[in-house]
Amino acid sequence: MLSFLLDNLATIIIGLIVLLVAVLIIVKLVRDKRKGKSSCGCGCENCPSSKICHK
């Protein structure tokens, strides 16, 4: 088991970094959604889909 970890240490570290970045992105999206921020980055005044987002 230890030899497997040592042989694949670089792959495991890179995988953990990618997983951490994905988790941080999801956390940011959830926080923005709770604050009412739009995911498109613009206001809802002139958005044709505003009725879909805000029922």
mmCIF entry with sequence, helices, sheets and N, C-alpha, C, O atoms, coordinates in Angstrom:
data_MODEL
# 
_entry.id   MODEL 
# 
_entity.id                         1 
_entity.type                       polymer 
_entity.pdbx_number_of_molecules   1 
# 
_entity_poly.entity_id                      1 
_entity_poly.type                           'polypeptide(L)' 
_entity_poly.nstd_linkage                   no 
_entity_poly.nstd_monomer                   no 
_entity_poly.pdbx_seq_one_letter_code       MLSFLLDNLATIIIGLIVLLVAVLIIVKLVRDKRKGKSSCGCGCENCPSSKICHK 
_entity_poly.pdbx_seq_one_letter_code_can   MLSFLLDNLATIIIGLIVLLVAVLIIVKLVRDKRKGKSSCGCGCENCPSSKICHK 
_entity_poly.pdbx_strand_id                 A 
# 
loop_
_entity_poly_seq.entity_id 
_entity_poly_seq.num 
_entity_poly_seq.mon_id 
_entity_poly_seq.hetero 
1 1  MET n 
1 2  LEU n 
1 3  SER n 
1 4  PHE n 
1 5  LEU n 
1 6  LEU n 
1 7  ASP n 
1 8  ASN n 
1 9  LEU n 
1 10 ALA n 
1 11 THR n 
1 12 ILE n 
1 13 ILE n 
1 14 ILE n 
1 15 GLY n 
1 16 LEU n 
1 17 ILE n 
1 18 VAL n 
1 19 LEU n 
1 20 LEU n 
1 21 VAL n 
1 22 ALA n 
1 23 VAL n 
1 24 LEU n 
1 25 ILE n 
1 26 ILE n 
1 27 VAL n 
1 28 LYS n 
1 29 LEU n 
1 30 VAL n 
1 31 ARG n 
1 32 ASP n 
1 33 LYS n 
1 34 ARG n 
1 35 LYS n 
1 36 GLY n 
1 37 LYS n 
1 38 SER n 
1 39 SER n 
1 40 CYS n 
1 41 GLY n 
1 42 CYS n 
1 43 GLY n 
1 44 CYS n 
1 45 GLU n 
1 46 ASN n 
1 47 CYS n 
1 48 PRO n 
1 49 SER n 
1 50 SER n 
1 51 LYS n 
1 52 ILE n 
1 53 CYS n 
1 54 HIS n 
1 55 LYS n 
# 
_struct_asym.id          A 
_struct_asym.entity_id   1 
# 
loop_
_struct_conf.conf_type_id 
_struct_conf.id 
_struct_conf.pdbx_PDB_helix_id 
_struct_conf.beg_label_comp_id 
_struct_conf.beg_label_asym_id 
_struct_conf.beg_label_seq_id 
_struct_conf.pdbx_beg_PDB_ins_code 
_struct_conf.end_label_comp_id 
_struct_conf.end_label_asym_id 
_struct_conf.end_label_seq_id 
_struct_conf.pdbx_end_PDB_ins_code 
_struct_conf.beg_auth_comp_id 
_struct_conf.beg_auth_asym_id 
_struct_conf.beg_auth_seq_id 
_struct_conf.end_auth_comp_id 
_struct_conf.end_auth_asym_id 
_struct_conf.end_auth_seq_id 
_struct_conf.pdbx_PDB_helix_class 
_struct_conf.details 
_struct_conf.pdbx_PDB_helix_length 
HELX_P HELX_P1 AA1 LEU A 2  ? ASP A 7  ? LEU A 2  ASP A 7  1 ? 6  
HELX_P HELX_P2 AA2 LEU A 9  ? LYS A 35 ? LEU A 9  LYS A 35 1 ? 27 
HELX_P HELX_P3 AA3 SER A 50 ? CYS A 53 ? SER A 50 CYS A 53 1 ? 4  
# 
_struct_conf_type.id          HELX_P 
_struct_conf_type.criteria    ? 
_struct_conf_type.reference   ? 
# 
loop_
_atom_site.group_PDB 
_atom_site.id 
_atom_site.type_symbol 
_atom_site.label_atom_id 
_atom_site.label_alt_id 
_atom_site.label_comp_id 
_atom_site.label_asym_id 
_atom_site.label_entity_id 
_atom_site.label_seq_id 
_atom_site.pdbx_PDB_ins_code 
_atom_site.Cartn_x 
_atom_site.Cartn_y 
_atom_site.Cartn_z 
_atom_site.occupancy 
_atom_site.B_iso_or_equiv 
_atom_site.pdbx_formal_charge 
_atom_site.auth_seq_id 
_atom_site.auth_comp_id 
_atom_site.auth_asym_id 
_atom_site.auth_atom_id 
_atom_site.pdbx_PDB_model_num 
ATOM 1   N N  . MET A 1 1  ? 0.832   -1.198 0.000   1.00 0.00 ? 1  MET A N  1 
ATOM 2   C CA . MET A 1 1  ? 0.000   0.000  0.000   1.00 0.00 ? 1  MET A CA 1 
ATOM 3   C C  . MET A 1 1  ? 0.871   1.255  0.000   1.00 0.00 ? 1  MET A C  1 
ATOM 4   O O  . MET A 1 1  ? 0.593   2.208  -0.727  1.00 0.00 ? 1  MET A O  1 
ATOM 5   N N  . LEU A 1 2  ? 1.908   1.252  0.804   1.00 0.00 ? 2  LEU A N  1 
ATOM 6   C CA . LEU A 1 2  ? 2.790   2.409  0.888   1.00 0.00 ? 2  LEU A CA 1 
ATOM 7   C C  . LEU A 1 2  ? 3.532   2.638  -0.425  1.00 0.00 ? 2  LEU A C  1 
ATOM 8   O O  . LEU A 1 2  ? 3.760   3.780  -0.823  1.00 0.00 ? 2  LEU A O  1 
ATOM 9   N N  . SER A 1 3  ? 3.900   1.572  -1.081  1.00 0.00 ? 3  SER A N  1 
ATOM 10  C CA . SER A 1 3  ? 4.608   1.722  -2.356  1.00 0.00 ? 3  SER A CA 1 
ATOM 11  C C  . SER A 1 3  ? 3.682   2.314  -3.419  1.00 0.00 ? 3  SER A C  1 
ATOM 12  O O  . SER A 1 3  ? 4.123   3.096  -4.261  1.00 0.00 ? 3  SER A O  1 
ATOM 13  N N  . PHE A 1 4  ? 2.403   1.944  -3.383  1.00 0.00 ? 4  PHE A N  1 
ATOM 14  C CA . PHE A 1 4  ? 1.431   2.522  -4.323  1.00 0.00 ? 4  PHE A CA 1 
ATOM 15  C C  . PHE A 1 4  ? 1.325   4.024  -4.107  1.00 0.00 ? 4  PHE A C  1 
ATOM 16  O O  . PHE A 1 4  ? 1.319   4.792  -5.069  1.00 0.00 ? 4  PHE A O  1 
ATOM 17  N N  . LEU A 1 5  ? 1.242   4.448  -2.846  1.00 0.00 ? 5  LEU A N  1 
ATOM 18  C CA . LEU A 1 5  ? 1.134   5.874  -2.542  1.00 0.00 ? 5  LEU A CA 1 
ATOM 19  C C  . LEU A 1 5  ? 2.385   6.627  -2.981  1.00 0.00 ? 5  LEU A C  1 
ATOM 20  O O  . LEU A 1 5  ? 2.288   7.721  -3.537  1.00 0.00 ? 5  LEU A O  1 
ATOM 21  N N  . LEU A 1 6  ? 3.544   6.056  -2.739  1.00 0.00 ? 6  LEU A N  1 
ATOM 22  C CA . LEU A 1 6  ? 4.787   6.719  -3.125  1.00 0.00 ? 6  LEU A CA 1 
ATOM 23  C C  . LEU A 1 6  ? 4.949   6.772  -4.637  1.00 0.00 ? 6  LEU A C  1 
ATOM 24  O O  . LEU A 1 6  ? 5.458   7.757  -5.172  1.00 0.00 ? 6  LEU A O  1 
ATOM 25  N N  . ASP A 1 7  ? 4.522   5.721  -5.329  1.00 0.00 ? 7  ASP A N  1 
ATOM 26  C CA . ASP A 1 7  ? 4.633   5.706  -6.787  1.00 0.00 ? 7  ASP A CA 1 
ATOM 27  C C  . ASP A 1 7  ? 3.696   6.712  -7.444  1.00 0.00 ? 7  ASP A C  1 
ATOM 28  O O  . ASP A 1 7  ? 3.999   7.235  -8.516  1.00 0.00 ? 7  ASP A O  1 
ATOM 29  N N  . ASN A 1 8  ? 2.576   6.980  -6.817  1.00 0.00 ? 8  ASN A N  1 
ATOM 30  C CA . ASN A 1 8  ? 1.554   7.853  -7.406  1.00 0.00 ? 8  ASN A CA 1 
ATOM 31  C C  . ASN A 1 8  ? 1.368   9.144  -6.626  1.00 0.00 ? 8  ASN A C  1 
ATOM 32  O O  . ASN A 1 8  ? 0.302   9.755  -6.696  1.00 0.00 ? 8  ASN A O  1 
ATOM 33  N N  . LEU A 1 9  ? 2.371   9.567  -5.895  1.00 0.00 ? 9  LEU A N  1 
ATOM 34  C CA . LEU A 1 9  ? 2.256   10.739 -5.033  1.00 0.00 ? 9  LEU A CA 1 
ATOM 35  C C  . LEU A 1 9  ? 1.945   12.010 -5.825  1.00 0.00 ? 9  LEU A C  1 
ATOM 36  O O  . LEU A 1 9  ? 1.105   12.804 -5.400  1.00 0.00 ? 9  LEU A O  1 
ATOM 37  N N  . ALA A 1 10 ? 2.597   12.213 -6.952  1.00 0.00 ? 10 ALA A N  1 
ATOM 38  C CA . ALA A 1 10 ? 2.355   13.420 -7.751  1.00 0.00 ? 10 ALA A CA 1 
ATOM 39  C C  . ALA A 1 10 ? 0.923   13.440 -8.279  1.00 0.00 ? 10 ALA A C  1 
ATOM 40  O O  . ALA A 1 10 ? 0.269   14.483 -8.258  1.00 0.00 ? 10 ALA A O  1 
ATOM 41  N N  . THR A 1 11 ? 0.440   12.309 -8.747  1.00 0.00 ? 11 THR A N  1 
ATOM 42  C CA . THR A 1 11 ? -0.931  12.234 -9.256  1.00 0.00 ? 11 THR A CA 1 
ATOM 43  C C  . THR A 1 11 ? -1.946  12.478 -8.147  1.00 0.00 ? 11 THR A C  1 
ATOM 44  O O  . THR A 1 11 ? -2.956  13.146 -8.366  1.00 0.00 ? 11 THR A O  1 
ATOM 45  N N  . ILE A 1 12 ? -1.690  11.953 -6.982  1.00 0.00 ? 12 ILE A N  1 
ATOM 46  C CA . ILE A 1 12 ? -2.596  12.135 -5.849  1.00 0.00 ? 12 ILE A CA 1 
ATOM 47  C C  . ILE A 1 12 ? -2.630  13.605 -5.432  1.00 0.00 ? 12 ILE A C  1 
ATOM 48  O O  . ILE A 1 12 ? -3.703  14.144 -5.163  1.00 0.00 ? 12 ILE A O  1 
ATOM 49  N N  . ILE A 1 13 ? -1.488  14.248 -5.376  1.00 0.00 ? 13 ILE A N  1 
ATOM 50  C CA . ILE A 1 13 ? -1.426  15.664 -4.981  1.00 0.00 ? 13 ILE A CA 1 
ATOM 51  C C  . ILE A 1 13 ? -2.150  16.540 -6.003  1.00 0.00 ? 13 ILE A C  1 
ATOM 52  O O  . ILE A 1 13 ? -2.920  17.424 -5.626  1.00 0.00 ? 13 ILE A O  1 
ATOM 53  N N  . ILE A 1 14 ? -1.911  16.303 -7.278  1.00 0.00 ? 14 ILE A N  1 
ATOM 54  C CA . ILE A 1 14 ? -2.586  17.092 -8.321  1.00 0.00 ? 14 ILE A CA 1 
ATOM 55  C C  . ILE A 1 14 ? -4.093  16.855 -8.283  1.00 0.00 ? 14 ILE A C  1 
ATOM 56  O O  . ILE A 1 14 ? -4.871  17.795 -8.447  1.00 0.00 ? 14 ILE A O  1 
ATOM 57  N N  . GLY A 1 15 ? -4.504  15.628 -8.071  1.00 0.00 ? 15 GLY A N  1 
ATOM 58  C CA . GLY A 1 15 ? -5.930  15.324 -7.953  1.00 0.00 ? 15 GLY A CA 1 
ATOM 59  C C  . GLY A 1 15 ? -6.568  16.030 -6.776  1.00 0.00 ? 15 GLY A C  1 
ATOM 60  O O  . GLY A 1 15 ? -7.687  16.531 -6.883  1.00 0.00 ? 15 GLY A O  1 
ATOM 61  N N  . LEU A 1 16 ? -5.867  16.073 -5.653  1.00 0.00 ? 16 LEU A N  1 
ATOM 62  C CA . LEU A 1 16 ? -6.396  16.775 -4.484  1.00 0.00 ? 16 LEU A CA 1 
ATOM 63  C C  . LEU A 1 16 ? -6.495  18.275 -4.714  1.00 0.00 ? 16 LEU A C  1 
ATOM 64  O O  . LEU A 1 16 ? -7.438  18.916 -4.249  1.00 0.00 ? 16 LEU A O  1 
ATOM 65  N N  . ILE A 1 17 ? -5.531  18.835 -5.427  1.00 0.00 ? 17 ILE A N  1 
ATOM 66  C CA . ILE A 1 17 ? -5.575  20.272 -5.746  1.00 0.00 ? 17 ILE A CA 1 
ATOM 67  C C  . ILE A 1 17 ? -6.763  20.574 -6.655  1.00 0.00 ? 17 ILE A C  1 
ATOM 68  O O  . ILE A 1 17 ? -7.473  21.556 -6.441  1.00 0.00 ? 17 ILE A O  1 
ATOM 69  N N  . VAL A 1 18 ? -6.982  19.735 -7.671  1.00 0.00 ? 18 VAL A N  1 
ATOM 70  C CA . VAL A 1 18 ? -8.123  19.930 -8.578  1.00 0.00 ? 18 VAL A CA 1 
ATOM 71  C C  . VAL A 1 18 ? -9.434  19.794 -7.812  1.00 0.00 ? 18 VAL A C  1 
ATOM 72  O O  . VAL A 1 18 ? -10.366 20.567 -8.036  1.00 0.00 ? 18 VAL A O  1 
ATOM 73  N N  . LEU A 1 19 ? -9.513  18.826 -6.917  1.00 0.00 ? 19 LEU A N  1 
ATOM 74  C CA . LEU A 1 19 ? -10.713 18.640 -6.101  1.00 0.00 ? 19 LEU A CA 1 
ATOM 75  C C  . LEU A 1 19 ? -10.952 19.853 -5.203  1.00 0.00 ? 19 LEU A C  1 
ATOM 76  O O  . LEU A 1 19 ? -12.092 20.291 -5.049  1.00 0.00 ? 19 LEU A O  1 
ATOM 77  N N  . LEU A 1 20 ? -9.897  20.395 -4.615  1.00 0.00 ? 20 LEU A N  1 
ATOM 78  C CA . LEU A 1 20 ? -10.023 21.573 -3.762  1.00 0.00 ? 20 LEU A CA 1 
ATOM 79  C C  . LEU A 1 20 ? -10.528 22.778 -4.551  1.00 0.00 ? 20 LEU A C  1 
ATOM 80  O O  . LEU A 1 20 ? -11.391 23.514 -4.074  1.00 0.00 ? 20 LEU A O  1 
ATOM 81  N N  . VAL A 1 21 ? -9.999  22.980 -5.745  1.00 0.00 ? 21 VAL A N  1 
ATOM 82  C CA . VAL A 1 21 ? -10.449 24.097 -6.584  1.00 0.00 ? 21 VAL A CA 1 
ATOM 83  C C  . VAL A 1 21 ? -11.926 23.933 -6.938  1.00 0.00 ? 21 VAL A C  1 
ATOM 84  O O  . VAL A 1 21 ? -12.683 24.904 -6.900  1.00 0.00 ? 21 VAL A O  1 
ATOM 85  N N  . ALA A 1 22 ? -12.339 22.721 -7.280  1.00 0.00 ? 22 ALA A N  1 
ATOM 86  C CA . ALA A 1 22 ? -13.750 22.471 -7.614  1.00 0.00 ? 22 ALA A CA 1 
ATOM 87  C C  . ALA A 1 22 ? -14.652 22.753 -6.418  1.00 0.00 ? 22 ALA A C  1 
ATOM 88  O O  . ALA A 1 22 ? -15.714 23.355 -6.575  1.00 0.00 ? 22 ALA A O  1 
ATOM 89  N N  . VAL A 1 23 ? -14.246 22.329 -5.235  1.00 0.00 ? 23 VAL A N  1 
ATOM 90  C CA . VAL A 1 23 ? -15.045 22.573 -4.029  1.00 0.00 ? 23 VAL A CA 1 
ATOM 91  C C  . VAL A 1 23 ? -15.137 24.069 -3.740  1.00 0.00 ? 23 VAL A C  1 
ATOM 92  O O  . VAL A 1 23 ? -16.203 24.560 -3.370  1.00 0.00 ? 23 VAL A O  1 
ATOM 93  N N  . LEU A 1 24 ? -14.041 24.794 -3.905  1.00 0.00 ? 24 LEU A N  1 
ATOM 94  C CA . LEU A 1 24 ? -14.067 26.239 -3.668  1.00 0.00 ? 24 LEU A CA 1 
ATOM 95  C C  . LEU A 1 24 ? -14.977 26.957 -4.659  1.00 0.00 ? 24 LEU A C  1 
ATOM 96  O O  . LEU A 1 24 ? -15.666 27.908 -4.290  1.00 0.00 ? 24 LEU A O  1 
ATOM 97  N N  . ILE A 1 25 ? -14.986 26.513 -5.905  1.00 0.00 ? 25 ILE A N  1 
ATOM 98  C CA . ILE A 1 25 ? -15.877 27.114 -6.906  1.00 0.00 ? 25 ILE A CA 1 
ATOM 99  C C  . ILE A 1 25 ? -17.329 26.860 -6.541  1.00 0.00 ? 25 ILE A C  1 
ATOM 100 O O  . ILE A 1 25 ? -18.156 27.766 -6.636  1.00 0.00 ? 25 ILE A O  1 
ATOM 101 N N  . ILE A 1 26 ? -17.651 25.647 -6.127  1.00 0.00 ? 26 ILE A N  1 
ATOM 102 C CA . ILE A 1 26 ? -19.032 25.318 -5.750  1.00 0.00 ? 26 ILE A CA 1 
ATOM 103 C C  . ILE A 1 26 ? -19.459 26.124 -4.531  1.00 0.00 ? 26 ILE A C  1 
ATOM 104 O O  . ILE A 1 26 ? -20.585 26.620 -4.483  1.00 0.00 ? 26 ILE A O  1 
ATOM 105 N N  . VAL A 1 27 ? -18.577 26.260 -3.550  1.00 0.00 ? 27 VAL A N  1 
ATOM 106 C CA . VAL A 1 27 ? -18.900 27.049 -2.352  1.00 0.00 ? 27 VAL A CA 1 
ATOM 107 C C  . VAL A 1 27 ? -19.176 28.495 -2.731  1.00 0.00 ? 27 VAL A C  1 
ATOM 108 O O  . VAL A 1 27 ? -20.125 29.095 -2.225  1.00 0.00 ? 27 VAL A O  1 
ATOM 109 N N  . LYS A 1 28 ? -18.362 29.063 -3.616  1.00 0.00 ? 28 LYS A N  1 
ATOM 110 C CA . LYS A 1 28 ? -18.575 30.451 -4.060  1.00 0.00 ? 28 LYS A CA 1 
ATOM 111 C C  . LYS A 1 28 ? -19.913 30.603 -4.776  1.00 0.00 ? 28 LYS A C  1 
ATOM 112 O O  . LYS A 1 28 ? -20.635 31.573 -4.546  1.00 0.00 ? 28 LYS A O  1 
ATOM 113 N N  . LEU A 1 29 ? -20.246 29.650 -5.641  1.00 0.00 ? 29 LEU A N  1 
ATOM 114 C CA . LEU A 1 29 ? -21.521 29.719 -6.351  1.00 0.00 ? 29 LEU A CA 1 
ATOM 115 C C  . LEU A 1 29 ? -22.701 29.645 -5.389  1.00 0.00 ? 29 LEU A C  1 
ATOM 116 O O  . LEU A 1 29 ? -23.687 30.361 -5.562  1.00 0.00 ? 29 LEU A O  1 
ATOM 117 N N  . VAL A 1 30 ? -22.607 28.785 -4.380  1.00 0.00 ? 30 VAL A N  1 
ATOM 118 C CA . VAL A 1 30 ? -23.694 28.658 -3.403  1.00 0.00 ? 30 VAL A CA 1 
ATOM 119 C C  . VAL A 1 30 ? -23.831 29.940 -2.587  1.00 0.00 ? 30 VAL A C  1 
ATOM 120 O O  . VAL A 1 30 ? -24.943 30.408 -2.340  1.00 0.00 ? 30 VAL A O  1 
ATOM 121 N N  . ARG A 1 31 ? -22.698 30.509 -2.168  1.00 0.00 ? 31 ARG A N  1 
ATOM 122 C CA . ARG A 1 31 ? -22.755 31.762 -1.393  1.00 0.00 ? 31 ARG A CA 1 
ATOM 123 C C  . ARG A 1 31 ? -23.334 32.893 -2.226  1.00 0.00 ? 31 ARG A C  1 
ATOM 124 O O  . ARG A 1 31 ? -24.149 33.672 -1.730  1.00 0.00 ? 31 ARG A O  1 
ATOM 125 N N  . ASP A 1 32 ? -22.928 32.993 -3.476  1.00 0.00 ? 32 ASP A N  1 
ATOM 126 C CA . ASP A 1 32 ? -23.467 34.032 -4.351  1.00 0.00 ? 32 ASP A CA 1 
ATOM 127 C C  . ASP A 1 32 ? -24.960 33.837 -4.567  1.00 0.00 ? 32 ASP A C  1 
ATOM 128 O O  . ASP A 1 32 ? -25.711 34.812 -4.596  1.00 0.00 ? 32 ASP A O  1 
ATOM 129 N N  . LYS A 1 33 ? -25.393 32.616 -4.717  1.00 0.00 ? 33 LYS A N  1 
ATOM 130 C CA . LYS A 1 33 ? -26.820 32.334 -4.919  1.00 0.00 ? 33 LYS A CA 1 
ATOM 131 C C  . LYS A 1 33 ? -27.620 32.744 -3.688  1.00 0.00 ? 33 LYS A C  1 
ATOM 132 O O  . LYS A 1 33 ? -28.710 33.303 -3.813  1.00 0.00 ? 33 LYS A O  1 
ATOM 133 N N  . ARG A 1 34 ? -27.083 32.468 -2.496  1.00 0.00 ? 34 ARG A N  1 
ATOM 134 C CA . ARG A 1 34 ? -27.777 32.848 -1.263  1.00 0.00 ? 34 ARG A CA 1 
ATOM 135 C C  . ARG A 1 34 ? -27.843 34.358 -1.084  1.00 0.00 ? 34 ARG A C  1 
ATOM 136 O O  . ARG A 1 34 ? -28.800 34.878 -0.510  1.00 0.00 ? 34 ARG A O  1 
ATOM 137 N N  . LYS A 1 35 ? -26.821 35.064 -1.578  1.00 0.00 ? 35 LYS A N  1 
ATOM 138 C CA . LYS A 1 35 ? -26.808 36.527 -1.492  1.00 0.00 ? 35 LYS A CA 1 
ATOM 139 C C  . LYS A 1 35 ? -27.673 37.160 -2.572  1.00 0.00 ? 35 LYS A C  1 
ATOM 140 O O  . LYS A 1 35 ? -27.895 38.371 -2.554  1.00 0.00 ? 35 LYS A O  1 
ATOM 141 N N  . GLY A 1 36 ? -28.160 36.365 -3.503  1.00 0.00 ? 36 GLY A N  1 
ATOM 142 C CA . GLY A 1 36 ? -29.012 36.886 -4.560  1.00 0.00 ? 36 GLY A CA 1 
ATOM 143 C C  . GLY A 1 36 ? -28.250 37.407 -5.756  1.00 0.00 ? 36 GLY A C  1 
ATOM 144 O O  . GLY A 1 36 ? -28.833 38.069 -6.615  1.00 0.00 ? 36 GLY A O  1 
ATOM 145 N N  . LYS A 1 37 ? -26.969 37.127 -5.834  1.00 0.00 ? 37 LYS A N  1 
ATOM 146 C CA . LYS A 1 37 ? -26.186 37.577 -6.978  1.00 0.00 ? 37 LYS A CA 1 
ATOM 147 C C  . LYS A 1 37 ? -26.496 36.698 -8.183  1.00 0.00 ? 37 LYS A C  1 
ATOM 148 O O  . LYS A 1 37 ? -26.764 35.502 -8.060  1.00 0.00 ? 37 LYS A O  1 
ATOM 149 N N  . SER A 1 38 ? -26.452 37.322 -9.333  1.00 0.00 ? 38 SER A N  1 
ATOM 150 C CA . SER A 1 38 ? -26.733 36.608 -10.569 1.00 0.00 ? 38 SER A CA 1 
ATOM 151 C C  . SER A 1 38 ? -25.486 35.872 -11.033 1.00 0.00 ? 38 SER A C  1 
ATOM 152 O O  . SER A 1 38 ? -24.369 36.357 -10.849 1.00 0.00 ? 38 SER A O  1 
ATOM 153 N N  . SER A 1 39 ? -25.670 34.717 -11.627 1.00 0.00 ? 39 SER A N  1 
ATOM 154 C CA . SER A 1 39 ? -24.525 33.949 -12.107 1.00 0.00 ? 39 SER A CA 1 
ATOM 155 C C  . SER A 1 39 ? -23.982 34.488 -13.421 1.00 0.00 ? 39 SER A C  1 
ATOM 156 O O  . SER A 1 39 ? -22.858 34.166 -13.805 1.00 0.00 ? 39 SER A O  1 
ATOM 157 N N  . CYS A 1 40 ? -24.776 35.314 -14.122 1.00 0.00 ? 40 CYS A N  1 
ATOM 158 C CA . CYS A 1 40 ? -24.304 35.843 -15.398 1.00 0.00 ? 40 CYS A CA 1 
ATOM 159 C C  . CYS A 1 40 ? -23.468 37.107 -15.209 1.00 0.00 ? 40 CYS A C  1 
ATOM 160 O O  . CYS A 1 40 ? -22.771 37.525 -16.135 1.00 0.00 ? 40 CYS A O  1 
ATOM 161 N N  . GLY A 1 41 ? -23.524 37.715 -14.040 1.00 0.00 ? 41 GLY A N  1 
ATOM 162 C CA . GLY A 1 41 ? -22.697 38.876 -13.764 1.00 0.00 ? 41 GLY A CA 1 
ATOM 163 C C  . GLY A 1 41 ? -23.343 40.207 -14.103 1.00 0.00 ? 41 GLY A C  1 
ATOM 164 O O  . GLY A 1 41 ? -22.733 41.254 -13.882 1.00 0.00 ? 41 GLY A O  1 
ATOM 165 N N  . CYS A 1 42 ? -24.541 40.200 -14.624 1.00 0.00 ? 42 CYS A N  1 
ATOM 166 C CA . CYS A 1 42 ? -25.205 41.463 -14.946 1.00 0.00 ? 42 CYS A CA 1 
ATOM 167 C C  . CYS A 1 42 ? -26.490 41.574 -14.140 1.00 0.00 ? 42 CYS A C  1 
ATOM 168 O O  . CYS A 1 42 ? -26.913 40.622 -13.484 1.00 0.00 ? 42 CYS A O  1 
ATOM 169 N N  . GLY A 1 43 ? -27.092 42.729 -14.201 1.00 0.00 ? 43 GLY A N  1 
ATOM 170 C CA . GLY A 1 43 ? -28.332 42.953 -13.478 1.00 0.00 ? 43 GLY A CA 1 
ATOM 171 C C  . GLY A 1 43 ? -29.508 42.280 -14.153 1.00 0.00 ? 43 GLY A C  1 
ATOM 172 O O  . GLY A 1 43 ? -29.401 41.804 -15.283 1.00 0.00 ? 43 GLY A O  1 
ATOM 173 N N  . CYS A 1 44 ? -30.613 42.244 -13.464 1.00 0.00 ? 44 CYS A N  1 
ATOM 174 C CA . CYS A 1 44 ? -31.794 41.568 -13.989 1.00 0.00 ? 44 CYS A CA 1 
ATOM 175 C C  . CYS A 1 44 ? -32.775 42.523 -14.653 1.00 0.00 ? 44 CYS A C  1 
ATOM 176 O O  . CYS A 1 44 ? -33.828 42.096 -15.125 1.00 0.00 ? 44 CYS A O  1 
ATOM 177 N N  . GLU A 1 45 ? -32.443 43.813 -14.698 1.00 0.00 ? 45 GLU A N  1 
ATOM 178 C CA . GLU A 1 45 ? -33.387 44.791 -15.219 1.00 0.00 ? 45 GLU A CA 1 
ATOM 179 C C  . GLU A 1 45 ? -33.764 44.511 -16.674 1.00 0.00 ? 45 GLU A C  1 
ATOM 180 O O  . GLU A 1 45 ? -34.943 44.519 -17.028 1.00 0.00 ? 45 GLU A O  1 
ATOM 181 N N  . ASN A 1 46 ? -32.771 44.268 -17.500 1.00 0.00 ? 46 ASN A N  1 
ATOM 182 C CA . ASN A 1 46 ? -33.020 44.087 -18.931 1.00 0.00 ? 46 ASN A CA 1 
ATOM 183 C C  . ASN A 1 46 ? -32.852 42.644 -19.393 1.00 0.00 ? 46 ASN A C  1 
ATOM 184 O O  . ASN A 1 46 ? -32.738 42.386 -20.591 1.00 0.00 ? 46 ASN A O  1 
ATOM 185 N N  . CYS A 1 47 ? -32.836 41.730 -18.477 1.00 0.00 ? 47 CYS A N  1 
ATOM 186 C CA . CYS A 1 47 ? -32.605 40.328 -18.816 1.00 0.00 ? 47 CYS A CA 1 
ATOM 187 C C  . CYS A 1 47 ? -33.903 39.683 -19.285 1.00 0.00 ? 47 CYS A C  1 
ATOM 188 O O  . CYS A 1 47 ? -34.909 39.768 -18.581 1.00 0.00 ? 47 CYS A O  1 
ATOM 189 N N  . PRO A 1 48 ? -33.914 39.042 -20.451 1.00 0.00 ? 48 PRO A N  1 
ATOM 190 C CA . PRO A 1 48 ? -35.138 38.395 -20.928 1.00 0.00 ? 48 PRO A CA 1 
ATOM 191 C C  . PRO A 1 48 ? -35.522 37.169 -20.102 1.00 0.00 ? 48 PRO A C  1 
ATOM 192 O O  . PRO A 1 48 ? -36.658 36.701 -20.179 1.00 0.00 ? 48 PRO A O  1 
ATOM 193 N N  . SER A 1 49 ? -34.590 36.652 -19.319 1.00 0.00 ? 49 SER A N  1 
ATOM 194 C CA . SER A 1 49 ? -34.878 35.458 -18.506 1.00 0.00 ? 49 SER A CA 1 
ATOM 195 C C  . SER A 1 49 ? -35.132 35.773 -17.051 1.00 0.00 ? 49 SER A C  1 
ATOM 196 O O  . SER A 1 49 ? -35.124 34.868 -16.216 1.00 0.00 ? 49 SER A O  1 
ATOM 197 N N  . SER A 1 50 ? -35.357 37.035 -16.724 1.00 0.00 ? 50 SER A N  1 
ATOM 198 C CA . SER A 1 50 ? -35.509 37.398 -15.308 1.00 0.00 ? 50 SER A CA 1 
ATOM 199 C C  . SER A 1 50 ? -36.738 36.762 -14.672 1.00 0.00 ? 50 SER A C  1 
ATOM 200 O O  . SER A 1 50 ? -36.735 36.503 -13.469 1.00 0.00 ? 50 SER A O  1 
ATOM 201 N N  . LYS A 1 51 ? -37.770 36.510 -15.436 1.00 0.00 ? 51 LYS A N  1 
ATOM 202 C CA . LYS A 1 51 ? -38.961 35.884 -14.874 1.00 0.00 ? 51 LYS A CA 1 
ATOM 203 C C  . LYS A 1 51 ? -38.727 34.403 -14.568 1.00 0.00 ? 51 LYS A C  1 
ATOM 204 O O  . LYS A 1 51 ? -39.406 33.822 -13.720 1.00 0.00 ? 51 LYS A O  1 
ATOM 205 N N  . ILE A 1 52 ? -37.773 33.805 -15.256 1.00 0.00 ? 52 ILE A N  1 
ATOM 206 C CA . ILE A 1 52 ? -37.446 32.416 -14.992 1.00 0.00 ? 52 ILE A CA 1 
ATOM 207 C C  . ILE A 1 52 ? -36.634 32.308 -13.692 1.00 0.00 ? 52 ILE A C  1 
ATOM 208 O O  . ILE A 1 52 ? -36.856 31.400 -12.891 1.00 0.00 ? 52 ILE A O  1 
ATOM 209 N N  . CYS A 1 53 ? -35.701 33.234 -13.492 1.00 0.00 ? 53 CYS A N  1 
ATOM 210 C CA . CYS A 1 53 ? -34.844 33.209 -12.311 1.00 0.00 ? 53 CYS A CA 1 
ATOM 211 C C  . CYS A 1 53 ? -35.608 33.622 -11.050 1.00 0.00 ? 53 CYS A C  1 
ATOM 212 O O  . CYS A 1 53 ? -35.428 33.017 -9.993  1.00 0.00 ? 53 CYS A O  1 
ATOM 213 N N  . HIS A 1 54 ? -36.440 34.626 -11.152 1.00 0.00 ? 54 HIS A N  1 
ATOM 214 C CA . HIS A 1 54 ? -37.131 35.208 -10.000 1.00 0.00 ? 54 HIS A CA 1 
ATOM 215 C C  . HIS A 1 54 ? -38.632 35.058 -10.167 1.00 0.00 ? 54 HIS A C  1 
ATOM 216 O O  . HIS A 1 54 ? -39.305 35.912 -10.745 1.00 0.00 ? 54 HIS A O  1 
ATOM 217 N N  . LYS A 1 55 ? -39.127 33.965 -9.654  1.00 0.00 ? 55 LYS A N  1 
ATOM 218 C CA . LYS A 1 55 ? -40.572 33.701 -9.776  1.00 0.00 ? 55 LYS A CA 1 
ATOM 219 C C  . LYS A 1 55 ? -41.328 34.419 -8.705  1.00 0.00 ? 55 LYS A C  1 
ATOM 220 O O  . LYS A 1 55 ? -42.554 34.321 -8.642  1.00 0.00 ? 55 LYS A O  1 
# 
